Amino acid sequence: MRMVDLIQKKRNGLELTAEEIRFIIEGYTKDEIPDYQISAWAMAVFFQDMTEQERADLTMAMVESGDTINLSAIEGTKVDKHSTGGVGDTTTLVLAPLVAALDVPVAKMSGRGLGHTGGTIDKLEAIAGFHVELDTEQFTELVNRNKLAVVGQSGNLTPADKKLYALRDVTATVESIPLIASSIMSKKIAAGADAIVLDVKAGAGAFMKTVEEARKLAQAMVNIGNRVGRQTMAVISDMSQPLGHAIGNALEVREAIDTLRGEGPKDLEALCLALGRQMVYLAGKAGTLEEAEELLREAIRSGSALEKFKVFVASQGGDPSIVDDPAKLPQAPYQIEVEAHADGVVSAMTADEIGRAAMLLGAGRATKEAQIDLAVGIVLNKKIGDPVKAGESLATLHASQEQVGEVAELIRAHIQIAGHAEAPPLIYDTIVE
């Protein structure tokens, strides 16, 4: 088998076999196939696409390129959730204890963030004492006992994906549905989940800018998951504006606690219910999605979801008293209001620029080495469709210093005010097969 022949085959729009795809991925992982040939192959895929079977074969070839996590010692159906990213994306902090309260095991492996705010682990480390350094035995024991644990990503998962992603980034082949879908799904499958729920974002703050692009990606990932034996569902949700009100690590923990109490932002709660009902259904804890949603609502009403969050925090060394007294979370020394300059209705937000403003305050990392300030961030006081008067606060900056004029102007420039506007839909579509 020669790589040049496989490049030509894909260039001509023909379907590669599982064996041919495995040859490409194995050879590249072992440095037996050079970057320039993989670049040519990726560009051929970019223009010629892949069949559903090719996408599944590519995903599994990348899974097999490194370690896989064995979660068989954990009882029940393990359902993982993946979000394609966004601004103020606090869903895991709410979802994990919420579905765990219904005896759905959540064995979550998360990373640190690079961008607007920290990742799930950074956010959890805003809780004093919380740690994610668990060995396999501790992790398994906690999930079996509490139905929930979060651990840092470890091991040599999908090394082929890491190499291929870095190459795509510099060869203009990032925006390829089969390459994006196989990249995401290979990591989820290698992490050991039995079933997978996907939150695919669409809008200015998302990787996929249009609903149609997001729908294509979601359908591709659902097809891959189901083809390789993982029950998979997806929700396509809006990211034209930040989710919820809080953008920042400790601020998002506080918002998650409010949401588990039934007092959080309605959009955050609604998205968690939409994703959670798929997780509960796939775990076999409800006969329909509607029944699953009602069970989740009852877990909020009864307080069992909030209690599960307390147990989770305490089990991983954190201070559970922050649930009843969120003032114990890190707090920034300055709160500065960003005031509107005109009357009207908030008509649009540039979500990714508002996220960048939070990063400039110190809530996120511009580089992997950068330190995060867990206390700082932004709380939005207005969302799209809300009326506003001149002088009223659009957002509150939680800052480590008083001079934040540049950040305030950045936010003001990216929150538009008009005579009339309606809030965008939160959920555009759900894909169940």
HELIX and SHEET records of a PDB file:
HELIX    1   1 MET A    3  ARG A   11  1                                   9    
HELIX    2   2 ALA A   18  THR A   29  1                                  12    
HELIX    3   3 ASP A   35  GLN A   48  1                                  14    
HELIX    4   4 GLU A   52  VAL A   63  1                                  12    
HELIX    5   5 THR A   91  ALA A  100  1                                  10    
HELIX    6   6 THR A  120  LEU A  124  1                                   5    
HELIX    7   7 THR A  136  ASN A  146  1                                  11    
HELIX    8   8 PRO A  159  ASP A  169  1                                  11    
HELIX    9   9 ILE A  177  ALA A  190  1                                  14    
HELIX   10  10 VAL A  211  ARG A  227  1                                  17    
HELIX   11  11 ASN A  249  LEU A  260  1                                  12    
HELIX   12  12 LYS A  266  LEU A  282  1                                  17    
HELIX   13  13 LEU A  289  SER A  302  1                                  14    
HELIX   14  14 SER A  304  SER A  315  1                                  12    
HELIX   15  15 PRO A  320  ILE A  322  5                                   3    
HELIX   16  16 PRO A  326  LYS A  328  5                                   3    
HELIX   17  17 ALA A  351  LEU A  361  1                                  11    
HELIX   18  18 GLY A  405  ALA A  413  1                                   9    
SHEET    1   A 4 VAL A  79  SER A  83  0                                        
SHEET    2   A 4 ALA A 195  ALA A 202  1                                        
SHEET    3   A 4 GLN A 231  ASP A 238  1                                        
SHEET    4   A 4 ILE A 427  ILE A 431 -1                                        
SHEET    1   B 2 VAL A 106  SER A 110  0                                        
SHEET    2   B 2 LEU A 148  GLY A 152  1                                        
SHEET    1   C 4 ALA A 246  ILE A 247  0                                        
SHEET    2   C 4 GLY A 377  LEU A 380 -1                                        
SHEET    3   C 4 SER A 393  ALA A 399 -1                                        
SHEET    4   C 4 TYR A 334  GLU A 339 -1                                        
SHEET    1   D 3 PRO A 387  VAL A 388  0                                        
SHEET    2   D 3 GLY A 344  MET A 349 -1                                        
SHEET    3   D 3 ILE A 415  ALA A 418 -1                                        
END                                                                             
